Amino acid sequence: MTDPLVEMHGITVDFPGVRAIDGVDLTLVEGEVHALMGENGAGKSTVIGALTGTYPLSAGAIRIGGESVSPSGVASARAAGIATVFQEAHLSPKLSVAENIMLGAEVRGRLGIDWKATRARAAEVLANLGLDDLDPRARLTSLSPAAKQLVAIARALVLEPRVLVLDEPTSSLDAAEARTVLGVVRRLRREGVAILFVSHFIEHVFAVADRLTVLRGGRVVAEYDASEVERAEVISRMIGEDIDALREIRSDRLAHHYAASGTPTLRAEGLGRRGVMHPTDIELSRGEVVGFAGLRGSGRTELARLVGGSMHADSGEIWVDGERVKLRGPSTALHRRIAVSPENLRDGGIIGGLTARENVTLALQAMRGWSRPLSRGEQEALLDTYLDALHIVPGDLDRPVESLSGGTQQKMLLARLLATRPHVLILDEPTRGIDIGAKVEIQRHIAKLAGDGVAVVFISSELEEIVRVSDRIVVLKDREKIGELMGGPGVTVDTIVEMIASGPGFDLD
């Protein structure tokens, strides 16, 4: 390894009542991608904050190019040659590509901003990234998620930084879009940029990383050469337990071998919405985990929203516990003991400005009515029920939920839904964007809920998860149910892929 460009020694950051990271050592080298890995809450974001000056150091030192630096914010970090692209790109949707890339760095002439020169500079930055086909004049709203992420990277590179920090750059992208972004990361590595890469996607990390540093509990627990370590070893160090935990969940579900019988707790016939979802029949029984599997745009989320009452159906009927009902919205569904976790935590899910305590008790309070507020004692009894079950840290309860990790937020939302004692629980991407440790906990709890008699709908873009936890799998394609599979040893990811590939094609006529 050549001499490091960035040296972080003994970095310690304290928040009120908690040590976020403790004695972290990290080095970055020119022309190298260094992946920072760990479960949610391991300290990855705090390390980034320490490097970029958004979190003050309690102890430790940072050297860049052999010189001691003390960044006090994004501006001073940029002056030291550090640029960061966060998971939320914070672009301006009403501006053009060029205006977003050059924001704050516009080329100026005697009469103000020279827009021709500014657009030319933006085009030059895009060309250097191999993105000549991206029109600098295009409005941001016309771009795909991947293109927007690339615009954010281009903006970070305008001032030609020596260090580029990429925080979950592929978290909201599909496979093809992720390949595009990762291709740009490789190009930047060849050009000599030192890259700190943070991602919960193991395969994305191994596609671009040269070295890996693993954090757990705010401390460095391992550092590896990416070409010399197995994925299972890295995952085991991240979660502090053997990777066999995931395999055990699959084994438990196979042993459970649930086969629905009797009257389903929810039955839908011809349920659909014009232009959104073809009329669909579906049954959900207590004690059963039903996976909704399909590619992006297959109708997984739309079917979940129709069943859960958050989208109005214009065809079909629903029976709940044998009674025909009209689900006029989420509140109606909730009173029928149907609880829904939305695909996007911020879309009807987590309310970032409220505390974790308030988020957990929100649904139960709504069911009870605002004229009868839950007492502090009732809240404590409710929260105690789920603290141990979901491994929620008590100290997190009175912090704004937006300050907590993605995995903790997802567990808070699950606790809120469970507080309503649902008969049907619909979970849309409950493990997306969270670390492997939180995934294990949530998948274990889903299996336990089924064992307790809850009918669970589980939606995931990761087919391995669908296979692992489901008793039965509903397969969708082009907003239509194309078949069902009973879970069992013979069902694999390939089984689902083959069904999707051989299912009805898209007819242009």
FITITI-907403 format. One record per residue (C-alpha): residue number from 1; residue in one letter; z, x, y. Coordinates in nm, 2 decimals, padded with zeros to 4 digits, always signed. Layout:
! FITITI-907403
[r NUM,A,[Z,X,Y]],
...
! end
This chain:
! FITITI-907403
[r 1,M,[+00.00,+00.00,+00.00]],
[r 2,T,[-00.09,+00.13,+00.35]],
[r 3,D,[+00.16,+00.15,+00.63]],
[r 4,P,[+00.28,-00.20,+00.72]],
[r 5,L,[+00.17,-00.36,+01.04]],
[r 6,V,[+00.47,-00.60,+01.05]],
[r 7,E,[+00.82,-00.50,+00.92]],
[r 8,M,[+01.10,-00.76,+00.91]],
[r 9,H,[+01.43,-00.60,+00.80]],
[r 10,G,[+01.76,-00.79,+00.72]],
[r 11,I,[+01.64,-01.10,+00.91]],
[r 12,T,[+01.92,-01.36,+00.93]],
[r 13,V,[+01.91,-01.69,+01.11]],
[r 14,D,[+02.20,-01.93,+01.15]],
[r 15,F,[+02.19,-02.30,+01.24]],
[r 16,P,[+02.51,-02.49,+01.32]],
[r 17,G,[+02.72,-02.49,+01.01]],
[r 18,V,[+02.45,-02.33,+00.79]],
[r 19,R,[+02.29,-02.00,+00.72]],
[r 20,A,[+01.91,-02.07,+00.70]],
[r 21,I,[+01.80,-01.73,+00.59]],
[r 22,D,[+02.01,-01.43,+00.49]],
[r 23,G,[+01.90,-01.07,+00.50]],
[r 24,V,[+01.53,-01.13,+00.44]],
[r 25,D,[+01.29,-00.83,+00.42]],
[r 26,L,[+00.92,-00.89,+00.46]],
[r 27,T,[+00.62,-00.66,+00.53]],
[r 28,L,[+00.26,-00.75,+00.63]],
[r 29,V,[-00.03,-00.51,+00.59]],
[r 30,E,[-00.37,-00.52,+00.76]],
[r 31,G,[-00.64,-00.66,+00.54]],
[r 32,E,[-00.39,-00.83,+00.31]],
[r 33,V,[-00.29,-01.18,+00.23]],
[r 34,H,[+00.09,-01.20,+00.17]],
[r 35,A,[+00.20,-01.54,+00.03]],
[r 36,L,[+00.55,-01.66,+00.12]],
[r 37,M,[+00.67,-01.90,-00.16]],
[r 38,G,[+00.97,-02.11,-00.24]],
[r 39,E,[+01.07,-02.47,-00.27]],
[r 40,N,[+01.13,-02.69,+00.03]],
[r 41,G,[+01.44,-02.57,+00.20]],
[r 42,A,[+01.41,-02.22,+00.07]],
[r 43,G,[+01.37,-02.08,+00.42]],
[r 44,K,[+00.99,-02.03,+00.45]],
[r 45,S,[+00.96,-02.22,+00.78]],
[r 46,T,[+01.27,-02.03,+00.92]],
[r 47,V,[+01.10,-01.70,+00.84]],
[r 48,I,[+00.79,-01.81,+01.03]],
[r 49,G,[+01.01,-01.92,+01.32]],
[r 50,A,[+01.19,-01.59,+01.32]],
[r 51,L,[+00.86,-01.40,+01.33]],
[r 52,T,[+00.71,-01.62,+01.60]],
[r 53,G,[+01.02,-01.63,+01.82]],
[r 54,T,[+01.10,-02.00,+01.78]],
[r 55,Y,[+01.43,-01.92,+01.61]],
[r 56,P,[+01.67,-01.65,+01.75]],
[r 57,L,[+01.79,-01.39,+01.51]],
[r 58,S,[+02.15,-01.36,+01.41]],
[r 59,A,[+02.09,-01.02,+01.26]],
[r 60,G,[+01.80,-00.80,+01.16]],
[r 61,A,[+01.50,-00.65,+01.34]],
[r 62,I,[+01.12,-00.69,+01.36]],
[r 63,R,[+00.87,-00.41,+01.42]],
[r 64,I,[+00.50,-00.45,+01.48]],
[r 65,G,[+00.28,-00.15,+01.47]],
[r 66,G,[+00.60,+00.07,+01.46]],
[r 67,E,[+00.74,-00.08,+01.78]],
[r 68,S,[+01.05,-00.30,+01.79]],
[r 69,V,[+00.97,-00.66,+01.92]],
[r 70,S,[+01.18,-00.96,+02.00]],
[r 71,P,[+00.95,-01.26,+02.03]],
[r 72,S,[+01.11,-01.54,+02.23]],
[r 73,G,[+00.85,-01.80,+02.17]],
[r 74,V,[+00.49,-01.87,+02.08]],
[r 75,A,[+00.36,-01.71,+02.40]],
[r 76,S,[+00.55,-01.38,+02.36]],
[r 77,A,[+00.45,-01.38,+01.99]],
[r 78,R,[+00.09,-01.41,+02.08]],
[r 79,A,[+00.13,-01.13,+02.33]],
[r 80,A,[+00.26,-00.92,+02.04]],
[r 81,G,[-00.06,-01.01,+01.84]],
[r 82,I,[+00.08,-01.29,+01.62]],
[r 83,A,[-00.10,-01.63,+01.60]],
[r 84,T,[+00.01,-01.92,+01.39]],
[r 85,V,[-00.17,-02.23,+01.25]],
[r 86,F,[+00.09,-02.49,+01.15]],
[r 87,Q,[+00.06,-02.76,+00.89]],
[r 88,E,[+00.02,-03.01,+01.18]],
[r 89,A,[-00.27,-02.86,+01.37]],
[r 90,H,[-00.18,-03.03,+01.71]],
[r 91,L,[-00.54,-03.05,+01.82]],
[r 92,S,[-00.66,-03.28,+02.09]],
[r 93,P,[-00.88,-03.56,+01.94]],
[r 94,K,[-01.05,-03.66,+02.26]],
[r 95,L,[-01.17,-03.31,+02.33]],
[r 96,S,[-01.47,-03.13,+02.18]],
[r 97,V,[-01.46,-02.85,+01.93]],
[r 98,A,[-01.52,-02.59,+02.19]],
[r 99,E,[-01.26,-02.74,+02.43]],
[r 100,N,[-01.00,-02.73,+02.14]],
[r 101,I,[-01.08,-02.38,+02.04]],
[r 102,M,[-01.07,-02.24,+02.40]],
[r 103,L,[-00.78,-02.45,+02.52]],
[r 104,G,[-00.58,-02.22,+02.75]],
[r 105,A,[-00.83,-01.94,+02.71]],
[r 106,E,[-01.13,-02.08,+02.89]],
[r 107,V,[-01.38,-01.84,+03.05]],
[r 108,R,[-01.34,-01.87,+03.43]],
[r 109,G,[-01.58,-01.79,+03.71]],
[r 110,R,[-01.56,-01.81,+04.09]],
[r 111,L,[-01.57,-02.19,+04.09]],
[r 112,G,[-01.33,-02.25,+03.80]],
[r 113,I,[-01.40,-02.29,+03.43]],
[r 114,D,[-01.75,-02.16,+03.33]],
[r 115,W,[-01.82,-02.42,+03.06]],
[r 116,K,[-02.14,-02.26,+02.94]],
[r 117,A,[-01.96,-01.93,+02.88]],
[r 118,T,[-01.66,-02.11,+02.73]],
[r 119,R,[-01.88,-02.29,+02.47]],
[r 120,A,[-02.07,-01.97,+02.40]],
[r 121,R,[-01.74,-01.79,+02.33]],
[r 122,A,[-01.63,-02.08,+02.10]],
[r 123,A,[-01.96,-02.05,+01.92]],
[r 124,E,[-01.91,-01.68,+01.88]],
[r 125,V,[-01.56,-01.73,+01.72]],
[r 126,L,[-01.70,-01.99,+01.48]],
[r 127,A,[-01.99,-01.76,+01.39]],
[r 128,N,[-01.74,-01.48,+01.31]],
[r 129,L,[-01.58,-01.72,+01.07]],
[r 130,G,[-01.91,-01.81,+00.91]],
[r 131,L,[-01.91,-02.15,+01.06]],
[r 132,D,[-02.24,-02.14,+01.25]],
[r 133,D,[-02.31,-02.50,+01.15]],
[r 134,L,[-02.01,-02.64,+01.33]],
[r 135,D,[-02.14,-02.78,+01.67]],
[r 136,P,[-01.91,-02.67,+01.96]],
[r 137,R,[-02.00,-02.98,+02.15]],
[r 138,A,[-01.90,-03.22,+01.87]],
[r 139,R,[-01.60,-03.44,+01.93]],
[r 140,L,[-01.30,-03.36,+01.71]],
[r 141,T,[-01.28,-03.72,+01.59]],
[r 142,S,[-01.62,-03.68,+01.42]],
[r 143,L,[-01.49,-03.39,+01.19]],
[r 144,S,[-01.36,-03.39,+00.84]],
[r 145,P,[-01.00,-03.28,+00.78]],
[r 146,A,[-01.12,-02.94,+00.66]],
[r 147,A,[-01.33,-02.89,+00.97]],
[r 148,K,[-01.03,-02.98,+01.19]],
[r 149,Q,[-00.82,-02.72,+01.00]],
[r 150,L,[-01.10,-02.46,+01.06]],
[r 151,V,[-01.10,-02.55,+01.43]],
[r 152,A,[-00.73,-02.48,+01.44]],
[r 153,I,[-00.78,-02.14,+01.28]],
[r 154,A,[-01.06,-02.06,+01.52]],
[r 155,R,[-00.83,-02.14,+01.81]],
[r 156,A,[-00.57,-01.91,+01.67]],
[r 157,L,[-00.83,-01.63,+01.65]],
[r 158,V,[-00.97,-01.65,+02.01]],
[r 159,L,[-00.73,-01.38,+02.13]],
[r 160,E,[-00.81,-01.16,+01.83]],
[r 161,P,[-00.46,-01.14,+01.68]],
[r 162,R,[-00.35,-00.87,+01.44]],
[r 163,V,[-00.13,-01.11,+01.25]],
[r 164,L,[-00.23,-01.47,+01.14]],
[r 165,V,[+00.03,-01.70,+01.00]],
[r 166,L,[-00.11,-02.00,+00.80]],
[r 167,D,[+00.15,-02.27,+00.73]],
[r 168,E,[+00.02,-02.51,+00.45]],
[r 169,P,[-00.34,-02.49,+00.57]],
[r 170,T,[-00.47,-02.68,+00.27]],
[r 171,S,[-00.19,-02.94,+00.22]],
[r 172,S,[-00.40,-03.24,+00.33]],
[r 173,L,[-00.74,-03.13,+00.19]],
[r 174,D,[-00.92,-03.22,-00.13]],
[r 175,A,[-01.05,-02.95,-00.37]],
[r 176,A,[-01.39,-02.89,-00.20]],
[r 177,E,[-01.23,-02.88,+00.15]],
[r 178,A,[-00.96,-02.64,+00.03]],
[r 179,R,[-01.23,-02.41,-00.10]],
[r 180,T,[-01.39,-02.39,+00.24]],
[r 181,V,[-01.07,-02.30,+00.41]],
[r 182,L,[-00.97,-02.05,+00.15]],
[r 183,G,[-01.32,-01.89,+00.19]],
[r 184,V,[-01.24,-01.83,+00.56]],
[r 185,V,[-00.91,-01.68,+00.47]],
[r 186,R,[-01.08,-01.43,+00.24]],
[r 187,R,[-01.33,-01.34,+00.52]],
[r 188,L,[-01.05,-01.28,+00.76]],
[r 189,R,[-00.88,-01.05,+00.51]],
[r 190,R,[-01.20,-00.85,+00.48]],
[r 191,E,[-01.20,-00.81,+00.86]],
[r 192,G,[-00.86,-00.65,+00.85]],
[r 193,V,[-00.63,-00.93,+00.97]],
[r 194,A,[-00.28,-00.93,+00.82]],
[r 195,I,[-00.22,-01.28,+00.69]],
[r 196,L,[+00.11,-01.45,+00.61]],
[r 197,F,[+00.01,-01.75,+00.38]],
[r 198,V,[+00.24,-02.04,+00.30]],
[r 199,S,[+00.14,-02.30,+00.05]],
[r 200,H,[+00.29,-02.52,-00.22]],
[r 201,F,[-00.04,-02.51,-00.41]],
[r 202,I,[+00.00,-02.24,-00.67]],
[r 203,E,[-00.37,-02.22,-00.74]],
[r 204,H,[-00.45,-02.18,-00.38]],
[r 205,V,[-00.20,-01.90,-00.35]],
[r 206,F,[-00.34,-01.71,-00.64]],
[r 207,A,[-00.70,-01.76,-00.51]],
[r 208,V,[-00.63,-01.55,-00.20]],
[r 209,A,[-00.30,-01.37,-00.22]],
[r 210,D,[-00.26,-00.99,-00.27]],
[r 211,R,[+00.12,-01.00,-00.27]],
[r 212,L,[+00.39,-01.27,-00.32]],
[r 213,T,[+00.74,-01.29,-00.18]],
[r 214,V,[+00.96,-01.57,-00.33]],
[r 215,L,[+01.25,-01.72,-00.14]],
[r 216,R,[+01.53,-01.93,-00.28]],
[r 217,G,[+01.83,-02.04,-00.09]],
[r 218,G,[+01.73,-01.84,+00.22]],
[r 219,R,[+01.71,-01.51,+00.03]],
[r 220,V,[+01.43,-01.30,-00.12]],
[r 221,V,[+01.46,-01.33,-00.50]],
[r 222,A,[+01.13,-01.16,-00.60]],
[r 223,E,[+00.82,-00.98,-00.47]],
[r 224,Y,[+00.51,-00.94,-00.68]],
[r 225,D,[+00.16,-00.80,-00.69]],
[r 226,A,[-00.04,-01.12,-00.73]],
[r 227,S,[-00.27,-00.97,-00.99]],
[r 228,E,[+00.02,-00.86,-01.21]],
[r 229,V,[+00.24,-01.17,-01.24]],
[r 230,E,[+00.21,-01.50,-01.43]],
[r 231,R,[+00.22,-01.83,-01.25]],
[r 232,A,[+00.51,-01.95,-01.48]],
[r 233,E,[+00.72,-01.65,-01.38]],
[r 234,V,[+00.67,-01.72,-01.01]],
[r 235,I,[+00.75,-02.09,-01.05]],
[r 236,S,[+01.06,-02.01,-01.25]],
[r 237,R,[+01.19,-01.78,-00.97]],
[r 238,M,[+01.12,-02.05,-00.71]],
[r 239,I,[+01.32,-02.32,-00.88]],
[r 240,G,[+01.58,-02.10,-01.04]],
[r 241,E,[+01.52,-02.26,-01.38]],
[r 242,D,[+01.27,-02.23,-01.66]],
[r 243,I,[+00.93,-02.39,-01.62]],
[r 244,D,[+01.01,-02.57,-01.95]],
[r 245,A,[+01.18,-02.84,-01.73]],
[r 246,L,[+00.84,-02.99,-01.66]],
[r 247,R,[+00.75,-02.99,-02.03]],
[r 248,E,[+01.08,-03.16,-02.11]],
[r 249,I,[+00.99,-03.45,-01.89]],
[r 250,R,[+00.66,-03.50,-02.08]],
[r 251,S,[+00.84,-03.47,-02.41]],
[r 252,D,[+01.10,-03.73,-02.30]],
[r 253,R,[+00.83,-03.97,-02.19]],
[r 254,L,[+00.65,-03.93,-02.53]],
[r 255,A,[+00.98,-03.99,-02.71]],
[r 256,H,[+01.04,-04.30,-02.50]],
[r 257,H,[+00.70,-04.43,-02.62]],
[r 258,Y,[+00.73,-04.76,-02.43]],
[r 259,A,[+00.51,-05.05,-02.53]],
[r 260,A,[+00.54,-05.36,-02.30]],
[r 261,S,[+00.62,-05.69,-02.46]],
[r 262,G,[+00.72,-06.03,-02.33]],
[r 263,T,[+00.66,-06.17,-01.99]],
[r 264,P,[+00.56,-05.90,-01.73]],
[r 265,T,[+00.78,-05.88,-01.43]],
[r 266,L,[+00.46,-05.87,-01.21]],
[r 267,R,[+00.12,-06.00,-01.30]],
[r 268,A,[-00.19,-06.02,-01.09]],
[r 269,E,[-00.52,-06.18,-01.16]],
[r 270,G,[-00.84,-06.12,-00.97]],
[r 271,L,[-00.64,-05.95,-00.69]],
[r 272,G,[-00.87,-05.80,-00.43]],
[r 273,R,[-00.99,-05.77,-00.08]],
[r 274,R,[-01.35,-05.78,+00.03]],
[r 275,G,[-01.49,-05.43,+00.11]],
[r 276,V,[-01.16,-05.27,+00.01]],
[r 277,M,[-01.09,-05.34,-00.36]],
[r 278,H,[-01.28,-05.53,-00.63]],
[r 279,P,[-01.09,-05.82,-00.79]],
[r 280,T,[-00.84,-05.66,-01.04]],
[r 281,D,[-00.61,-05.78,-01.32]],
[r 282,I,[-00.29,-05.59,-01.37]],
[r 283,E,[+00.04,-05.63,-01.54]],
[r 284,L,[+00.37,-05.44,-01.48]],
[r 285,S,[+00.67,-05.47,-01.72]],
[r 286,R,[+01.03,-05.36,-01.68]],
[r 287,G,[+01.10,-05.02,-01.82]],
[r 288,E,[+00.74,-04.90,-01.80]],
[r 289,V,[+00.58,-04.63,-01.59]],
[r 290,V,[+00.22,-04.72,-01.50]],
[r 291,G,[+00.01,-04.44,-01.35]],
[r 292,F,[-00.28,-04.52,-01.12]],
[r 293,A,[-00.53,-04.24,-01.17]],
[r 294,G,[-00.86,-04.17,-00.99]],
[r 295,L,[-01.03,-03.95,-00.74]],
[r 296,R,[-00.99,-03.98,-00.36]],
[r 297,G,[-01.14,-04.31,-00.25]],
[r 298,S,[-01.11,-04.47,-00.60]],
[r 299,G,[-00.88,-04.75,-00.48]],
[r 300,R,[-00.54,-04.62,-00.60]],
[r 301,T,[-00.37,-04.67,-00.27]],
[r 302,E,[-00.55,-04.99,-00.19]],
[r 303,L,[-00.44,-05.15,-00.52]],
[r 304,A,[-00.09,-05.03,-00.46]],
[r 305,R,[-00.08,-05.19,-00.11]],
[r 306,L,[-00.22,-05.52,-00.24]],
[r 307,V,[+00.04,-05.53,-00.52]],
[r 308,G,[+00.31,-05.43,-00.28]],
[r 309,G,[+00.22,-05.69,-00.02]],
[r 310,S,[+00.15,-05.44,+00.26]],
[r 311,M,[-00.22,-05.53,+00.25]],
[r 312,H,[-00.34,-05.89,+00.25]],
[r 313,A,[-00.55,-06.00,-00.05]],
[r 314,D,[-00.83,-06.24,+00.01]],
[r 315,S,[-00.87,-06.31,-00.37]],
[r 316,G,[-00.65,-06.35,-00.67]],
[r 317,E,[-00.30,-06.45,-00.74]],
[r 318,I,[+00.03,-06.28,-00.81]],
[r 319,W,[+00.32,-06.39,-01.04]],
[r 320,V,[+00.66,-06.23,-01.01]],
[r 321,D,[+00.90,-06.30,-01.30]],
[r 322,G,[+00.68,-06.59,-01.40]],
[r 323,E,[+00.67,-06.75,-01.05]],
[r 324,R,[+00.35,-06.76,-00.85]],
[r 325,V,[+00.41,-06.60,-00.51]],
[r 326,K,[+00.24,-06.52,-00.18]],
[r 327,L,[+00.33,-06.17,-00.06]],
[r 328,R,[+00.28,-06.20,+00.31]],
[r 329,G,[+00.40,-05.85,+00.39]],
[r 330,P,[+00.64,-05.58,+00.28]],
[r 331,S,[+00.95,-05.78,+00.38]],
[r 332,T,[+00.84,-06.07,+00.15]],
[r 333,A,[+00.78,-05.82,-00.13]],
[r 334,L,[+01.12,-05.66,-00.07]],
[r 335,H,[+01.29,-05.99,-00.11]],
[r 336,R,[+01.11,-06.03,-00.44]],
[r 337,R,[+01.25,-05.69,-00.54]],
[r 338,I,[+00.92,-05.51,-00.50]],
[r 339,A,[+00.97,-05.18,-00.31]],
[r 340,V,[+00.69,-04.95,-00.19]],
[r 341,S,[+00.68,-04.58,-00.10]],
[r 342,P,[+00.37,-04.53,+00.12]],
[r 343,E,[+00.12,-04.25,+00.07]],
[r 344,N,[+00.21,-04.11,+00.42]],
[r 345,L,[+00.58,-04.07,+00.49]],
[r 346,R,[+00.52,-04.14,+00.86]],
[r 347,D,[+00.32,-04.46,+00.79]],
[r 348,G,[+00.59,-04.71,+00.72]],
[r 349,G,[+00.81,-04.45,+00.55]],
[r 350,I,[+01.04,-04.20,+00.71]],
[r 351,I,[+01.15,-04.25,+01.07]],
[r 352,G,[+01.18,-03.90,+01.20]],
[r 353,G,[+01.41,-03.97,+01.49]],
[r 354,L,[+01.68,-04.14,+01.29]],
[r 355,T,[+01.93,-03.96,+01.08]],
[r 356,A,[+01.90,-03.93,+00.71]],
[r 357,R,[+02.19,-04.17,+00.67]],
[r 358,E,[+02.02,-04.43,+00.89]],
[r 359,N,[+01.69,-04.39,+00.70]],
[r 360,V,[+01.86,-04.44,+00.36]],
[r 361,T,[+02.04,-04.76,+00.47]],
[r 362,L,[+01.75,-04.91,+00.66]],
[r 363,A,[+01.58,-05.12,+00.39]],
[r 364,L,[+01.91,-05.26,+00.26]],
[r 365,Q,[+02.02,-05.35,+00.62]],
[r 366,A,[+01.69,-05.52,+00.68]],
[r 367,M,[+01.73,-05.73,+00.36]],
[r 368,R,[+02.09,-05.82,+00.46]],
[r 369,G,[+02.00,-05.91,+00.82]],
[r 370,W,[+02.08,-05.73,+01.14]],
[r 371,S,[+02.36,-05.98,+01.22]],
[r 372,R,[+02.56,-05.84,+00.93]],
[r 373,P,[+02.56,-05.46,+00.98]],
[r 374,L,[+02.67,-05.24,+00.69]],
[r 375,S,[+03.01,-05.10,+00.75]],
[r 376,R,[+03.07,-04.72,+00.74]],
[r 377,G,[+03.25,-04.77,+00.41]],
[r 378,E,[+02.96,-04.96,+00.26]],
[r 379,Q,[+02.72,-04.69,+00.38]],
[r 380,E,[+02.93,-04.42,+00.22]],
[r 381,A,[+02.95,-04.60,-00.11]],
[r 382,L,[+02.58,-04.65,-00.10]],
[r 383,L,[+02.51,-04.29,-00.02]],
[r 384,D,[+02.75,-04.15,-00.28]],
[r 385,T,[+02.55,-04.33,-00.54]],
[r 386,Y,[+02.24,-04.12,-00.47]],
[r 387,L,[+02.38,-03.79,-00.35]],
[r 388,D,[+02.43,-03.65,-00.70]],
[r 389,A,[+02.14,-03.84,-00.87]],
[r 390,L,[+01.88,-03.70,-00.63]],
[r 391,H,[+02.06,-03.37,-00.54]],
[r 392,I,[+02.08,-03.46,-00.17]],
[r 393,V,[+02.30,-03.21,+00.03]],
[r 394,P,[+02.58,-03.41,+00.20]],
[r 395,G,[+02.54,-03.20,+00.52]],
[r 396,D,[+02.19,-03.33,+00.56]],
[r 397,L,[+02.30,-03.69,+00.60]],
[r 398,D,[+02.37,-03.68,+00.98]],
[r 399,R,[+02.08,-03.46,+01.08]],
[r 400,P,[+01.75,-03.61,+01.22]],
[r 401,V,[+01.54,-03.66,+00.91]],
[r 402,E,[+01.24,-03.49,+01.08]],
[r 403,S,[+01.44,-03.17,+01.07]],
[r 404,L,[+01.46,-03.18,+00.69]],
[r 405,S,[+01.22,-03.03,+00.44]],
[r 406,G,[+00.94,-03.25,+00.29]],
[r 407,G,[+01.11,-03.27,-00.05]],
[r 408,T,[+01.44,-03.38,+00.11]],
[r 409,Q,[+01.26,-03.64,+00.32]],
[r 410,Q,[+01.09,-03.78,+00.00]],
[r 411,K,[+01.42,-03.80,-00.18]],
[r 412,M,[+01.57,-03.98,+00.12]],
[r 413,L,[+01.29,-04.24,+00.11]],
[r 414,L,[+01.34,-04.28,-00.27]],
[r 415,A,[+01.71,-04.34,-00.21]],
[r 416,R,[+01.63,-04.60,+00.05]],
[r 417,L,[+01.41,-04.79,-00.19]],
[r 418,L,[+01.66,-04.76,-00.48]],
[r 419,A,[+01.93,-04.91,-00.26]],
[r 420,T,[+01.74,-05.24,-00.26]],
[r 421,R,[+01.77,-05.25,-00.65]],
[r 422,P,[+01.40,-05.31,-00.70]],
[r 423,H,[+01.25,-05.46,-01.02]],
[r 424,V,[+00.92,-05.31,-00.93]],
[r 425,L,[+00.90,-04.97,-00.76]],
[r 426,I,[+00.56,-04.85,-00.63]],
[r 427,L,[+00.54,-04.47,-00.55]],
[r 428,D,[+00.23,-04.35,-00.38]],
[r 429,E,[+00.20,-03.97,-00.39]],
[r 430,P,[+00.58,-03.92,-00.40]],
[r 431,T,[+00.55,-03.55,-00.49]],
[r 432,R,[+00.26,-03.45,-00.26]],
[r 433,G,[+00.34,-03.16,-00.03]],
[r 434,I,[+00.67,-03.07,-00.18]],
[r 435,D,[+00.78,-02.78,-00.39]],
[r 436,I,[+00.80,-02.76,-00.77]],
[r 437,G,[+01.18,-02.80,-00.78]],
[r 438,A,[+01.18,-03.12,-00.58]],
[r 439,K,[+00.89,-03.24,-00.80]],
[r 440,V,[+01.09,-03.19,-01.12]],
[r 441,E,[+01.39,-03.38,-00.97]],
[r 442,I,[+01.17,-03.68,-00.86]],
[r 443,Q,[+00.98,-03.69,-01.19]],
[r 444,R,[+01.31,-03.68,-01.39]],
[r 445,H,[+01.44,-03.97,-01.18]],
[r 446,I,[+01.13,-04.18,-01.23]],
[r 447,A,[+01.18,-04.14,-01.60]],
[r 448,K,[+01.54,-04.24,-01.56]],
[r 449,L,[+01.45,-04.55,-01.35]],
[r 450,A,[+01.22,-04.67,-01.63]],
[r 451,G,[+01.49,-04.62,-01.88]],
[r 452,D,[+01.71,-04.84,-01.66]],
[r 453,G,[+01.46,-05.12,-01.67]],
[r 454,V,[+01.26,-05.07,-01.35]],
[r 455,A,[+00.88,-05.12,-01.36]],
[r 456,V,[+00.74,-04.81,-01.19]],
[r 457,V,[+00.39,-04.76,-01.05]],
[r 458,F,[+00.32,-04.39,-01.01]],
[r 459,I,[+00.03,-04.26,-00.80]],
[r 460,S,[-00.07,-03.89,-00.78]],
[r 461,S,[-00.38,-03.69,-00.71]],
[r 462,E,[-00.25,-03.44,-00.96]],
[r 463,L,[-00.36,-03.58,-01.30]],
[r 464,E,[-00.12,-03.36,-01.48]],
[r 465,E,[+00.16,-03.55,-01.32]],
[r 466,I,[+00.01,-03.89,-01.42]],
[r 467,V,[-00.02,-03.78,-01.78]],
[r 468,R,[+00.33,-03.63,-01.78]],
[r 469,V,[+00.53,-03.94,-01.67]],
[r 470,S,[+00.32,-04.24,-01.75]],
[r 471,D,[+00.35,-04.49,-02.04]],
[r 472,R,[+00.02,-04.65,-01.95]],
[r 473,I,[-00.25,-04.53,-01.71]],
[r 474,V,[-00.48,-04.75,-01.50]],
[r 475,V,[-00.80,-04.56,-01.42]],
[r 476,L,[-00.99,-04.65,-01.11]],
[r 477,K,[-01.33,-04.55,-00.97]],
[r 478,D,[-01.51,-04.66,-00.65]],
[r 479,R,[-01.24,-04.92,-00.57]],
[r 480,E,[-01.26,-05.08,-00.91]],
[r 481,K,[-01.04,-05.07,-01.22]],
[r 482,I,[-01.26,-04.92,-01.50]],
[r 483,G,[-01.01,-04.91,-01.78]],
[r 484,E,[-00.66,-04.84,-01.91]],
[r 485,L,[-00.51,-04.57,-02.14]],
[r 486,M,[-00.19,-04.59,-02.34]],
[r 487,G,[+00.02,-04.28,-02.29]],
[r 488,G,[+00.07,-04.06,-02.59]],
[r 489,P,[+00.00,-03.71,-02.73]],
[r 490,G,[-00.37,-03.77,-02.74]],
[r 491,V,[-00.40,-03.85,-02.37]],
[r 492,T,[-00.48,-03.55,-02.15]],
[r 493,V,[-00.62,-03.48,-01.81]],
[r 494,D,[-00.96,-03.44,-01.98]],
[r 495,T,[-00.93,-03.79,-02.12]],
[r 496,I,[-00.90,-03.93,-01.77]],
[r 497,V,[-01.17,-03.71,-01.63]],
[r 498,E,[-01.41,-03.81,-01.90]],
[r 499,M,[-01.34,-04.18,-01.84]],
[r 500,I,[-01.41,-04.14,-01.47]],
[r 501,A,[-01.72,-03.94,-01.53]],
[r 502,S,[-01.86,-04.20,-01.78]],
[r 503,G,[-01.75,-04.50,-01.59]],
[r 504,P,[-01.99,-04.72,-01.38]],
[r 505,G,[-02.19,-04.51,-01.13]],
[r 506,F,[-02.26,-04.59,-00.77]],
[r 507,D,[-02.56,-04.81,-00.73]],
[r 508,L,[-02.76,-04.77,-00.41]],
[r 509,D,[-02.96,-05.09,-00.47]],
! end
